[in-house]
């Protein structure tokens, strides 16, 4: 990733912005049950161990190019991106296919309640973080 960041620095003009936006593995993803159009938290999903390692390596790459004086942070923040599923099976299918998230929800409701909700709408709020990086032209 450091090579890609050096290439981005090469093609940006001085003061140009690079947006680093990616899933935030530091936060769990809330799982919600929708009742009468309103989402209610009923569990969480963690990021897979492999994705957490990749994210730490990306963090180090960003920190490195900032230390090298190629970019400076203009702003950093995060938000939640809601992904909705028509039923619990759709949610589970999404998790089964995901390489980023673990396949198992950590539920805060009992199994009987989940069975009653089998055909109800669910969603996952995926945490995303971003940083606006401004190109600096190194002196020298």
Backbone torsions as a table, in degrees:
resi	resn	phi	psi	omega
1	UNK	NA	-29.9	179.5
2	UNK	-60.9	-40.8	178.9
3	UNK	-60.4	-44.1	179.5
4	UNK	-62.6	-38.3	178.6
5	UNK	-68.2	-37.0	175.1
6	UNK	-64.4	-39.5	178.3
7	UNK	-66.0	-41.4	176.7
8	UNK	-60.7	-41.1	178.3
9	UNK	-62.3	-39.7	-178.9
10	UNK	-62.5	-40.6	-173.3
11	UNK	-90.6	-15.7	177.8
12	UNK	-80.1	147.3	172.8
13	UNK	-79.4	160.8	177.1
14	UNK	-57.9	131.5	-176.9
15	UNK	87.1	-7.5	178.4
16	UNK	-66.1	156.5	-175.9
17	UNK	-109.3	138.0	171.5
18	UNK	-114.4	129.2	179.4
19	UNK	-104.0	116.5	174.4
20	UNK	-98.0	106.9	179.5
21	UNK	-128.2	127.4	-179.5
22	UNK	-158.2	162.0	177.9
23	UNK	-56.2	145.5	-177.9
24	UNK	-100.5	99.7	-177.8
25	UNK	-75.9	-6.6	178.0
26	UNK	-76.1	-15.9	-177.4
27	UNK	-117.8	144.5	175.1
28	UNK	-77.7	156.0	179.2
29	UNK	-96.2	117.7	177.0
30	UNK	-66.8	138.8	172.9
31	UNK	-104.1	133.0	-175.2
32	UNK	-122.9	145.4	171.0
33	UNK	-103.9	134.5	-178.8
34	UNK	-100.8	122.0	178.4
35	UNK	-128.7	123.6	-176.6
36	UNK	53.3	40.3	177.3
37	UNK	78.7	0.9	-178.3
38	UNK	-112.2	127.8	177.1
39	UNK	-79.0	141.5	177.9
40	UNK	-133.9	127.9	-179.4
41	UNK	-61.5	130.2	179.7
42	UNK	-133.7	6.0	179.4
43	UNK	174.2	-177.7	178.4
44	UNK	-141.5	159.0	174.7
45	UNK	-130.3	134.6	178.5
46	UNK	-92.9	163.2	172.7
47	UNK	-80.2	144.5	178.8
48	UNK	-65.7	154.9	-179.2
49	UNK	-60.0	-40.6	-179.2
50	UNK	-63.2	-41.4	179.3
51	UNK	-68.1	-34.8	177.5
52	UNK	-64.0	-39.4	177.3
53	UNK	-63.0	-47.8	178.6
54	UNK	-57.8	-42.1	-179.2
55	UNK	-65.0	-39.3	177.5
56	UNK	-64.0	-39.6	177.8
57	UNK	-64.6	-39.3	176.1
58	UNK	-64.0	-41.9	177.2
59	UNK	-58.1	-43.6	-179.5
60	UNK	-65.6	-37.5	179.4
61	UNK	-64.5	-44.3	178.1
62	UNK	-62.4	-45.1	179.6
63	UNK	-60.9	-38.1	-178.4
64	UNK	-64.5	-48.2	-178.3
65	UNK	-68.5	-26.4	174.2
66	UNK	-71.4	-41.0	176.2
67	UNK	-63.0	-36.2	179.2
68	UNK	-71.2	-7.7	178.4
69	UNK	80.0	20.7	179.2
70	UNK	-85.4	-34.0	-178.7
71	UNK	-136.6	154.5	169.6
72	UNK	-128.8	149.0	-178.7
73	UNK	-78.6	126.4	175.2
74	UNK	-94.5	-33.4	-179.1
75	UNK	-166.1	146.4	174.8
76	UNK	-143.0	137.9	179.8
77	UNK	-163.9	-164.3	179.0
78	UNK	-157.4	171.7	178.0
79	UNK	-156.9	169.9	176.8
80	UNK	-107.6	132.2	178.4
81	UNK	-110.3	114.8	-176.3
82	UNK	-84.9	128.8	174.3
83	UNK	-115.3	121.7	-173.2
84	UNK	-105.2	145.5	-179.0
85	UNK	-127.5	143.9	-176.1
86	UNK	-68.9	-21.8	-178.9
87	UNK	-161.6	177.7	-177.3
88	UNK	-67.0	-33.0	177.5
89	UNK	-63.5	-38.4	177.6
90	UNK	-63.8	-41.1	175.8
91	UNK	-60.7	-47.7	-178.0
92	UNK	-65.4	-38.5	177.6
93	UNK	-61.3	-42.1	176.9
94	UNK	-59.6	-46.3	-179.3
95	UNK	-66.6	-38.4	179.1
96	UNK	-62.5	-33.2	-178.5
97	UNK	-88.7	-11.3	-174.3
98	UNK	-78.4	133.7	171.8
99	UNK	-93.3	-15.2	-177.8
100	UNK	-88.9	-38.7	-176.0
101	UNK	-104.2	152.7	173.8
102	UNK	-69.2	161.0	-173.3
103	UNK	-87.7	-2.9	-173.9
104	UNK	-119.5	128.7	176.0
105	UNK	-80.7	138.3	170.7
106	UNK	-91.8	95.0	-173.7
107	UNK	-77.0	146.8	173.8
108	UNK	-108.5	7.0	176.4
109	UNK	-123.2	156.2	-175.8
110	UNK	-75.8	167.5	-176.5
111	UNK	-63.4	-36.9	-179.9
112	UNK	-63.3	-40.6	177.9
113	UNK	-64.5	-43.5	179.6
114	UNK	-62.7	-37.0	177.4
115	UNK	-64.1	-39.5	177.1
116	UNK	-63.0	-31.0	-176.7
117	UNK	-91.0	7.0	-173.0
118	UNK	-44.6	-42.2	-175.5
119	UNK	-102.0	8.9	179.2
120	UNK	-84.1	163.9	178.8
121	UNK	-77.4	139.4	175.8
122	UNK	-128.2	162.0	173.3
123	UNK	-147.2	160.5	172.7
124	UNK	-122.0	132.8	175.4
125	UNK	-98.2	105.5	-177.9
126	UNK	-82.7	117.9	177.1
127	UNK	-70.3	133.7	178.4
128	UNK	-127.0	138.3	173.3
129	UNK	-122.2	153.9	-179.8
130	UNK	-143.7	159.7	174.9
131	UNK	-143.9	132.4	173.3
132	UNK	-91.7	118.0	-177.7
133	UNK	-109.8	125.3	-179.7
134	UNK	-97.2	132.1	178.3
135	UNK	-68.8	132.2	174.4
136	UNK	-113.8	137.6	174.4
137	UNK	-90.8	115.2	-178.8
138	UNK	-61.4	143.1	176.8
139	UNK	-81.1	148.5	173.2
140	UNK	119.9	NA	NA
